[in-house]
Amino acid sequence: MIRLRTLLRASSLSSLAICALALPAEARAQSENPYDPPAAEPPSAETPAVEPAPAPPPPAEPEPTPPLPSPDALVAPPAPPAPSAPPAPPAPSAAPAPEAPPDEQLDEQLMAEIGAELMADHSVNEPRLSLYGFADLTFYKYWLHEDSGFRSLLYTESAFAIGNLNLYLSGNLGAGFRSMAEVRFSYLPNGSRQVVGGEIERTQTDAVDYSNLGEERRTGSVLVERVYLQYMPTSFLTLRAGQWLTPYGIWNVDHGSPTVIPVVRPFTISFALMPERQTGIQAEFNRNLADDWRLSATLGLSNGKGSVDEYADLDSNKAVTGRLQVTWRTQGTLQLGATTYYGRYTDLSQSTELNGAGVRIVDHVQVQFDELAIGFDILYKLGGFHLQAEFLSNQKRYTARGRPLRNAVEYWPDLERFGTYGVVGYRFDWLGLMPFVVGEYFQISNNFEPARPPDDDGVIHVMSGLNARPTPNVTLKLQGQVALSASDLPAGSALEHPLWGLQSQAAWAF
């Protein structure tokens, strides 16, 4: 009889385990960062249904039905019984507790075995694709002097703007392989501006819709942020091949607008002192040194930076990227990182020349320089307190044939620039509200005024405001900002006057 009841319970438990595998993925999104790749793929929900065997007759006094176990509970092995303390002398009127029947003692073990087998089958052999992403809407207003050089980059009229609509496609390919892709849907190049021959030209992409004759549409673009194949031969080694985000700082790899505290990232990051992304191969090593210490090391080989570095290397000199990061978790979380990049940038044009009876292709180097970038970062969190800072430096050394003209009488010299920023804030429990302050100093090359020496102009930039998270997937921001020159500029300079701005943003992950 006990054996028959055990088999019936195994059949019911297998059906229960399969139902648990078909749970919707929304439960995972509450505990995972929705815009970061998941650490592991969930089991497939396409498990064929199993008809449960008839349940045994209910006891006279039925117990309440326990909650449905999670898939994680199914794969966990049964915990060994904890050593019991010496029993206290029972009260005279207390009756001894009845011992559980042997068939009920097997329930937990059967569930673990069945669940582990089903989870292994579906997590390894069946590929699965997950879609998630983030988006944001920003309102901005800038106050600029009529002689400010920032007028060629920013509009002074207030406006709403869709800044990001990013979609992640993450797939578990089985046997340790995963695929990861991130694309951004953009209105660019429509509306982009550039200075051409003393005139500021704005790009227009209006086109007549062939399916709705007479209707004009503005075309946009799809920007590939990253796409790579990942393989984990062991738990501490990850290999990637494709286009990946350069592993530096705090907000380059994890760049989703719901994660970034201010409305926009600091200029130190957006001015690309370190390349934002690269195409090549990468190896990442992660190891726990102790219970509270974790070491991460990354090494990458890529095409480096260039005008077409996504699919071509115009100089065949591969760039090397290295990062070392240490994380300590005892009194809060402290993360220290250092990144180095070295590579050659080449831009060239081509022409044809007669070569006897035929023609040949001749390369003409337009710009070529060797580039060294070094970055350091720190992140510290304790409760609601948040502190982070980064320092980036960049050096360019032009080659003899790749030094471009700066104006009609001089060439560009070798350049050295740096930038640094810091963020401090405190997040309260009420609405997830965080007051924050961002301060930074960075250098930009004098591209606005060729009549002045090609010195690096220093800029001080301050942002301050509020960041609220009413739900884990929604972030609301309001901030003011000011940027002013830290260099001794002559009267009439394009950078003489400060930049004032007010911005608000709603960012959400899905």
Secondary structure, 3 states (H helix, E strand, C coil): CHHHHHHHHHHHHHHHHHHHHCCCCHHHHCCCCCCCCCCCCCCCCCCCCCCCCCCCCCCCCCCCCCCCCCHHHHHCCCCCCCCCCCCCCCCCCCCCCCCCCHHHHCHHHHHHHHHHHHHHHHHHHCCEEEEEEEEEEEEEEEECCCCCHHHHCCCCCCEEEEEEEEEEEEEEEECCEEEEEEEEEECCCCCCEEEECCEEEECCCEEECCCCCCCEEECCEEEEEEEEEEEEEECCEEEEEEEEECCCCCCCCCCCCCCCCCCCCCHHHHCCCCCCEEEEEEEEEEEECCCCEEEEEEEEEECCCECCCCCCCCCCCCEEEEEEEEEEECCCEEEEEEEEEEEEEEEEEEEEEEECCEEEEEEEEEEEEEEEEEEEEEEEEECCEEEEEEEEEEEEEECCCCCCECCCCCECCCEEEEEEEEEEEECCCHHHCEEEEEEEEEEEECCCCCCCCCCEEEEEEEEEEEEEEEECCEEEEEEEEEEEECCCCCCCCCCCCCEEEEEEEEEEEC
